[in-house]
């Protein structure tokens, strides 16, 4: 086998290992942020003003729809 081919493949493998290493380093924090999102904590994702405004409107509309349906 040609040494250049082996060298190229090892370089590709090195890139792969470095990429996987970076992924594995950030994966726990990403999963924790995602779990927090499902629990209602979106602060790790940045400015929440738009989300809070949308949530308020949705909650008001939902409450009105439930009240209307209950009549």
Biopython code that builds the backbone (N, CA, C, O; Angstrom):
import numpy as np
from Bio.PDB.StructureBuilder import StructureBuilder

atoms = [
    (1, "UNK", "N", (0.854, -1.173, 0.000)),
    (1, "UNK", "CA", (0.000, 0.000, 0.000)),
    (1, "UNK", "C", (0.901, 1.237, 0.000)),
    (1, "UNK", "O", (1.943, 1.260, 0.656)),
    (2, "UNK", "N", (0.498, 2.234, -0.723)),
    (2, "UNK", "CA", (1.273, 3.468, -0.840)),
    (2, "UNK", "C", (1.232, 4.241, 0.482)),
    (2, "UNK", "O", (0.168, 4.384, 1.084)),
    (3, "UNK", "N", (2.372, 4.732, 0.926)),
    (3, "UNK", "CA", (2.446, 5.460, 2.192)),
    (3, "UNK", "C", (1.640, 6.756, 2.164)),
    (3, "UNK", "O", (1.131, 7.185, 3.199)),
    (4, "UNK", "N", (1.517, 7.384, 0.996)),
    (4, "UNK", "CA", (0.714, 8.611, 0.899)),
    (4, "UNK", "C", (-0.764, 8.332, 1.197)),
    (4, "UNK", "O", (-1.447, 9.141, 1.825)),
    (5, "UNK", "N", (-1.234, 7.185, 0.739)),
    (5, "UNK", "CA", (-2.629, 6.809, 0.994)),
    (5, "UNK", "C", (-2.840, 6.592, 2.493)),
    (5, "UNK", "O", (-3.832, 7.048, 3.062)),
    (6, "UNK", "N", (-1.905, 5.896, 3.119)),
    (6, "UNK", "CA", (-2.001, 5.653, 4.559)),
    (6, "UNK", "C", (-1.960, 6.976, 5.323)),
    (6, "UNK", "O", (-2.742, 7.188, 6.250)),
    (7, "UNK", "N", (-1.050, 7.857, 4.931)),
    (7, "UNK", "CA", (-0.925, 9.159, 5.588)),
    (7, "UNK", "C", (-2.225, 9.956, 5.454)),
    (7, "UNK", "O", (-2.684, 10.572, 6.415)),
    (8, "UNK", "N", (-2.807, 9.937, 4.262)),
    (8, "UNK", "CA", (-4.060, 10.669, 4.034)),
    (8, "UNK", "C", (-5.190, 10.101, 4.895)),
    (8, "UNK", "O", (-5.963, 10.854, 5.488)),
    (9, "UNK", "N", (-5.283, 8.776, 4.960)),
    (9, "UNK", "CA", (-6.339, 8.145, 5.752)),
    (9, "UNK", "C", (-6.162, 8.428, 7.241)),
    (9, "UNK", "O", (-7.142, 8.644, 7.956)),
    (10, "UNK", "N", (-4.918, 8.426, 7.707)),
    (10, "UNK", "CA", (-4.676, 8.746, 9.112)),
    (10, "UNK", "C", (-5.027, 10.200, 9.411)),
    (10, "UNK", "O", (-5.521, 10.510, 10.495)),
    (11, "UNK", "N", (-4.776, 11.088, 8.459)),
    (11, "UNK", "CA", (-5.168, 12.490, 8.620)),
    (11, "UNK", "C", (-6.674, 12.627, 8.708)),
    (11, "UNK", "O", (-7.190, 13.387, 9.527)),
    (12, "UNK", "N", (-7.384, 11.883, 7.857)),
    (12, "UNK", "CA", (-8.848, 11.899, 7.903)),
    (12, "UNK", "C", (-9.354, 11.343, 9.235)),
    (12, "UNK", "O", (-10.308, 11.860, 9.816)),
    (13, "UNK", "N", (-8.699, 10.284, 9.705)),
    (13, "UNK", "CA", (-9.097, 9.689, 10.978)),
    (13, "UNK", "C", (-8.858, 10.671, 12.123)),
    (13, "UNK", "O", (-9.669, 10.766, 13.043)),
    (14, "UNK", "N", (-7.752, 11.394, 12.063)),
    (14, "UNK", "CA", (-7.444, 12.399, 13.091)),
    (14, "UNK", "C", (-8.538, 13.462, 13.123)),
    (14, "UNK", "O", (-9.003, 13.842, 14.198)),
    (15, "UNK", "N", (-8.951, 13.947, 11.944)),
    (15, "UNK", "CA", (-10.034, 14.937, 11.879)),
    (15, "UNK", "C", (-11.320, 14.374, 12.486)),
    (15, "UNK", "O", (-12.030, 15.064, 13.218)),
    (16, "UNK", "N", (-11.605, 13.110, 12.171)),
    (16, "UNK", "CA", (-12.799, 12.453, 12.705)),
    (16, "UNK", "C", (-12.744, 12.383, 14.233)),
    (16, "UNK", "O", (-13.716, 12.711, 14.914)),
    (17, "UNK", "N", (-11.601, 11.954, 14.759)),
    (17, "UNK", "CA", (-11.456, 11.813, 16.211)),
    (17, "UNK", "C", (-11.569, 13.171, 16.897)),
    (17, "UNK", "O", (-12.209, 13.281, 17.943)),
    (18, "UNK", "N", (-10.960, 14.200, 16.324)),
    (18, "UNK", "CA", (-11.050, 15.540, 16.913)),
    (18, "UNK", "C", (-12.490, 16.045, 16.900)),
    (18, "UNK", "O", (-12.941, 16.665, 17.863)),
    (19, "UNK", "N", (-13.203, 15.784, 15.820)),
    (19, "UNK", "CA", (-14.606, 16.211, 15.732)),
    (19, "UNK", "C", (-15.470, 15.478, 16.752)),
    (19, "UNK", "O", (-16.305, 16.090, 17.419)),
    (20, "UNK", "N", (-15.271, 14.181, 16.871)),
    (20, "UNK", "CA", (-16.042, 13.403, 17.841)),
    (20, "UNK", "C", (-15.711, 13.835, 19.264)),
    (20, "UNK", "O", (-16.592, 13.886, 20.123)),
    (21, "UNK", "N", (-14.458, 14.142, 19.508)),
    (21, "UNK", "CA", (-14.045, 14.608, 20.831)),
    (21, "UNK", "C", (-14.758, 15.914, 21.181)),
    (21, "UNK", "O", (-15.252, 16.077, 22.297)),
    (22, "UNK", "N", (-14.811, 16.838, 20.229)),
    (22, "UNK", "CA", (-15.518, 18.098, 20.452)),
    (22, "UNK", "C", (-16.995, 17.877, 20.708)),
    (22, "UNK", "O", (-17.586, 18.526, 21.571)),
    (23, "UNK", "N", (-17.589, 16.965, 19.962)),
    (23, "UNK", "CA", (-19.005, 16.651, 20.152)),
    (23, "UNK", "C", (-19.252, 16.076, 21.541)),
    (23, "UNK", "O", (-20.191, 16.475, 22.230)),
    (24, "UNK", "N", (-18.412, 15.145, 21.941)),
    (24, "UNK", "CA", (-18.603, 14.505, 23.240)),
    (24, "UNK", "C", (-18.356, 15.464, 24.399)),
    (24, "UNK", "O", (-18.921, 15.287, 25.478)),
    (25, "UNK", "N", (-17.518, 16.474, 24.189)),
    (25, "UNK", "CA", (-17.278, 17.459, 25.245)),
    (25, "UNK", "C", (-18.491, 18.363, 25.448)),
    (25, "UNK", "O", (-18.792, 18.757, 26.575)),
    (26, "UNK", "N", (-19.185, 18.693, 24.361)),
    (26, "UNK", "CA", (-20.317, 19.620, 24.458)),
    (26, "UNK", "C", (-21.663, 18.911, 24.602)),
    (26, "UNK", "O", (-22.661, 19.550, 24.939)),
    (27, "UNK", "N", (-21.705, 17.626, 24.356)),
    (27, "UNK", "CA", (-22.969, 16.890, 24.387)),
    (27, "UNK", "C", (-23.679, 16.949, 25.746)),
    (27, "UNK", "O", (-24.883, 17.204, 25.778)),
    (28, "UNK", "N", (-22.989, 16.726, 26.863)),
    (28, "UNK", "CA", (-23.711, 16.785, 28.148)),
    (28, "UNK", "C", (-24.374, 18.141, 28.415)),
    (28, "UNK", "O", (-25.516, 18.197, 28.871)),
    (29, "UNK", "N", (-23.663, 19.219, 28.133)),
    (29, "UNK", "CA", (-24.246, 20.549, 28.354)),
    (29, "UNK", "C", (-25.424, 20.779, 27.420)),
    (29, "UNK", "O", (-26.431, 21.364, 27.820)),
    (30, "UNK", "N", (-25.307, 20.324, 26.180)),
    (30, "UNK", "CA", (-26.401, 20.484, 25.221)),
    (30, "UNK", "C", (-27.630, 19.701, 25.665)),
    (30, "UNK", "O", (-28.752, 20.201, 25.586)),
    (31, "UNK", "N", (-27.421, 18.483, 26.127)),
    (31, "UNK", "CA", (-28.549, 17.679, 26.601)),
    (31, "UNK", "C", (-29.179, 18.287, 27.851)),
    (31, "UNK", "O", (-30.397, 18.247, 28.022)),
    (32, "UNK", "N", (-28.348, 18.845, 28.716)),
    (32, "UNK", "CA", (-28.877, 19.492, 29.918)),
    (32, "UNK", "C", (-29.713, 20.716, 29.546)),
    (32, "UNK", "O", (-30.776, 20.941, 30.125)),
    (33, "UNK", "N", (-29.236, 21.505, 28.583)),
    (33, "UNK", "CA", (-30.006, 22.663, 28.125)),
    (33, "UNK", "C", (-31.317, 22.224, 27.485)),
    (33, "UNK", "O", (-32.356, 22.850, 27.696)),
    (34, "UNK", "N", (-31.269, 21.156, 26.709)),
    (34, "UNK", "CA", (-32.477, 20.653, 26.061)),
    (34, "UNK", "C", (-33.477, 20.155, 27.101)),
    (34, "UNK", "O", (-34.675, 20.411, 26.984)),
    (35, "UNK", "N", (-32.994, 19.454, 28.104)),
    (35, "UNK", "CA", (-33.880, 18.986, 29.178)),
    (35, "UNK", "C", (-34.484, 20.174, 29.917)),
    (35, "UNK", "O", (-35.663, 20.153, 30.269)),
    (36, "UNK", "N", (-33.688, 21.198, 30.149)),
    (36, "UNK", "CA", (-34.194, 22.405, 30.799)),
    (36, "UNK", "C", (-35.276, 23.070, 29.981)),
    (36, "UNK", "O", (-36.233, 23.613, 30.533)),
    (37, "UNK", "N", (-35.132, 23.032, 28.657)),
    (37, "UNK", "CA", (-36.141, 23.616, 27.779)),
    (37, "UNK", "C", (-37.490, 22.932, 27.983)),
    (37, "UNK", "O", (-38.524, 23.599, 28.023)),
    (38, "UNK", "N", (-37.483, 21.616, 28.112)),
    (38, "UNK", "CA", (-38.732, 20.888, 28.321)),
    (38, "UNK", "C", (-39.303, 21.120, 29.714)),
    (38, "UNK", "O", (-40.487, 20.883, 29.955)),
    (39, "UNK", "N", (-38.457, 21.584, 30.629)),
    (39, "UNK", "CA", (-38.930, 21.909, 31.969)),
    (39, "UNK", "C", (-39.314, 23.380, 32.080)),
    (39, "UNK", "O", (-39.715, 23.835, 33.152)),
    (40, "UNK", "N", (-39.196, 24.127, 30.985)),
    (40, "UNK", "CA", (-39.593, 25.525, 30.969)),
    (40, "UNK", "C", (-38.464, 26.509, 31.190)),
    (40, "UNK", "O", (-38.713, 27.711, 31.284)),
    (41, "UNK", "N", (-37.232, 26.038, 31.276)),
    (41, "UNK", "CA", (-36.081, 26.925, 31.493)),
    (41, "UNK", "C", (-35.391, 27.175, 30.163)),
    (41, "UNK", "O", (-34.647, 26.321, 29.680)),
    (42, "UNK", "N", (-35.632, 28.351, 29.559)),
    (42, "UNK", "CA", (-35.012, 28.633, 28.267)),
    (42, "UNK", "C", (-33.892, 29.653, 28.374)),
    (42, "UNK", "O", (-33.361, 30.093, 27.354)),
    (43, "UNK", "N", (-33.529, 30.031, 29.576)),
    (43, "UNK", "CA", (-32.482, 31.040, 29.752)),
    (43, "UNK", "C", (-31.153, 30.678, 29.085)),
    (43, "UNK", "O", (-30.486, 31.579, 28.577)),
    (44, "UNK", "N", (-30.731, 29.406, 29.057)),
    (44, "UNK", "CA", (-29.467, 29.099, 28.373)),
    (44, "UNK", "C", (-29.485, 29.422, 26.878)),
    (44, "UNK", "O", (-28.430, 29.491, 26.247)),
    (45, "UNK", "N", (-30.667, 29.620, 26.314)),
    (45, "UNK", "CA", (-30.770, 29.874, 24.882)),
    (45, "UNK", "C", (-30.745, 31.353, 24.535)),
    (45, "UNK", "O", (-30.910, 31.709, 23.368)),
    (46, "UNK", "N", (-30.542, 32.222, 25.514)),
    (46, "UNK", "CA", (-30.398, 33.649, 25.222)),
    (46, "UNK", "C", (-31.588, 34.475, 25.678)),
    (46, "UNK", "O", (-32.271, 34.132, 26.643)),
    (47, "UNK", "N", (-31.826, 35.576, 24.960)),
    (47, "UNK", "CA", (-32.885, 36.526, 25.302)),
    (47, "UNK", "C", (-34.241, 35.836, 25.208)),
    (47, "UNK", "O", (-34.576, 35.241, 24.184)),
    (48, "UNK", "N", (-35.011, 35.919, 26.277)),
    (48, "UNK", "CA", (-36.292, 35.218, 26.323)),
    (48, "UNK", "C", (-37.496, 36.146, 26.240)),
    (48, "UNK", "O", (-38.626, 35.704, 26.446)),
    (49, "UNK", "N", (-37.275, 37.420, 25.942)),
    (49, "UNK", "CA", (-38.383, 38.379, 25.934)),
    (49, "UNK", "C", (-39.458, 37.987, 24.920)),
    (49, "UNK", "O", (-40.646, 38.024, 25.238)),
    (50, "UNK", "N", (-39.055, 37.615, 23.712)),
    (50, "UNK", "CA", (-40.034, 37.224, 22.692)),
    (50, "UNK", "C", (-40.791, 35.971, 23.112)),
    (50, "UNK", "O", (-42.004, 35.874, 22.925)),
    (51, "UNK", "N", (-40.070, 35.023, 23.675)),
    (51, "UNK", "CA", (-40.708, 33.789, 24.129)),
    (51, "UNK", "C", (-41.724, 34.081, 25.224)),
    (51, "UNK", "O", (-42.846, 33.574, 25.194)),
    (52, "UNK", "N", (-41.324, 34.899, 26.187)),
    (52, "UNK", "CA", (-42.223, 35.215, 27.300)),
    (52, "UNK", "C", (-43.478, 35.924, 26.803)),
    (52, "UNK", "O", (-44.575, 35.640, 27.285)),
    (53, "UNK", "N", (-43.338, 36.845, 25.843)),
    (53, "UNK", "CA", (-44.496, 37.552, 25.287)),
    (53, "UNK", "C", (-45.406, 36.577, 24.543)),
    (53, "UNK", "O", (-46.628, 36.630, 24.689)),
    (54, "UNK", "N", (-44.813, 35.693, 23.750)),
    (54, "UNK", "CA", (-45.605, 34.708, 23.008)),
    (54, "UNK", "C", (-46.319, 33.757, 23.961)),
    (54, "UNK", "O", (-47.483, 33.416, 23.752)),
    (55, "UNK", "N", (-45.625, 33.337, 24.994)),
    (55, "UNK", "CA", (-46.211, 32.418, 25.971)),
    (55, "UNK", "C", (-47.394, 33.076, 26.677)),
    (55, "UNK", "O", (-48.414, 32.430, 26.918)),
    (56, "UNK", "N", (-47.258, 34.352, 27.007)),
    (56, "UNK", "CA", (-48.338, 35.073, 27.687)),
    (56, "UNK", "C", (-49.581, 35.141, 26.796)),
    (56, "UNK", "O", (-50.692, 34.883, 27.259)),
    (57, "UNK", "N", (-49.394, 35.486, 25.527)),
    (57, "UNK", "CA", (-50.520, 35.561, 24.591)),
    (57, "UNK", "C", (-51.155, 34.189, 24.418)),
    (57, "UNK", "O", (-52.379, 34.060, 24.423)),
    (58, "UNK", "N", (-50.319, 33.159, 24.263)),
    (58, "UNK", "CA", (-50.850, 31.806, 24.112)),
    (58, "UNK", "C", (-51.653, 31.403, 25.345)),
    (58, "UNK", "O", (-52.758, 30.876, 25.223)),
    (59, "UNK", "N", (-51.099, 31.651, 26.531)),
    (59, "UNK", "CA", (-51.797, 31.287, 27.763)),
    (59, "UNK", "C", (-53.133, 32.015, 27.881)),
    (59, "UNK", "O", (-54.130, 31.420, 28.290)),
    (60, "UNK", "N", (-53.156, 33.298, 27.526)),
    (60, "UNK", "CA", (-54.406, 34.067, 27.591)),
    (60, "UNK", "C", (-55.428, 33.517, 26.600)),
    (60, "UNK", "O", (-56.600, 33.352, 26.938)),
    (61, "UNK", "N", (-54.983, 33.235, 25.376)),
    (61, "UNK", "CA", (-55.893, 32.695, 24.362)),
    (61, "UNK", "C", (-56.385, 31.305, 24.743)),
    (61, "UNK", "O", (-57.554, 30.978, 24.540)),
    (62, "UNK", "N", (-55.500, 30.495, 25.291)),
    (62, "UNK", "CA", (-55.876, 29.149, 25.701)),
    (62, "UNK", "C", (-56.886, 29.204, 26.844)),
    (62, "UNK", "O", (-57.871, 28.465, 26.842)),
    (63, "UNK", "N", (-56.643, 30.074, 27.815)),
    (63, "UNK", "CA", (-57.567, 30.213, 28.942)),
    (63, "UNK", "C", (-58.935, 30.685, 28.458)),
    (63, "UNK", "O", (-59.964, 30.211, 28.939)),
    (64, "UNK", "N", (-58.947, 31.615, 27.510)),
    (64, "UNK", "CA", (-60.215, 32.108, 26.965)),
    (64, "UNK", "C", (-60.949, 30.995, 26.224)),
    (64, "UNK", "O", (-62.169, 30.877, 26.338)),
    (65, "UNK", "N", (-60.224, 30.187, 25.473)),
    (65, "UNK", "CA", (-60.847, 29.093, 24.728)),
    (65, "UNK", "C", (-61.417, 28.041, 25.676)),
    (65, "UNK", "O", (-62.501, 27.511, 25.433)),
    (66, "UNK", "N", (-60.706, 27.740, 26.734)),
    (66, "UNK", "CA", (-61.190, 26.762, 27.710)),
    (66, "UNK", "C", (-62.425, 27.295, 28.424)),
    (66, "UNK", "O", (-63.386, 26.556, 28.640)),
    (67, "UNK", "N", (-62.405, 28.569, 28.789)),
    (67, "UNK", "CA", (-63.558, 29.173, 29.462)),
    (67, "UNK", "C", (-64.773, 29.187, 28.541)),
    (67, "UNK", "O", (-65.894, 28.933, 28.982)),
    (68, "UNK", "N", (-64.550, 29.484, 27.266)),
    (68, "UNK", "CA", (-65.650, 29.521, 26.298)),
    (68, "UNK", "C", (-66.237, 28.122, 26.110)),
    (68, "UNK", "O", (-67.453, 27.955, 26.009)),
    (69, "UNK", "N", (-65.366, 27.135, 26.066)),
    (69, "UNK", "CA", (-65.811, 25.758, 25.866)),
    (69, "UNK", "C", (-66.573, 25.242, 27.092)),
    (69, "UNK", "O", (-67.466, 24.404, 26.963)),
    (70, "UNK", "N", (-66.223, 25.738, 28.267)),
    (70, "UNK", "CA", (-66.860, 25.290, 29.510)),
    (70, "UNK", "C", (-68.287, 25.820, 29.648)),
    (70, "UNK", "O", (-69.083, 25.254, 30.398)),
    (71, "UNK", "N", (-68.619, 26.893, 28.937)),
    (71, "UNK", "CA", (-69.958, 27.492, 29.050)),
    (71, "UNK", "C", (-71.009, 26.656, 28.416)),
    (71, "UNK", "O", (-72.183, 27.025, 28.429)),
]
sb = StructureBuilder()
sb.init_structure("model")
sb.init_model(0)
sb.init_chain("A")
sb.init_seg("    ")
for serial, (resi, resn, name, xyz) in enumerate(atoms, 1):
    if name == "N":
        sb.init_residue(resn, " ", resi, " ")
    sb.init_atom(name, np.array(xyz, "f"), 0.0, 1.0, " ", f" {name:<3s}", serial, name[0])
structure = sb.get_structure()
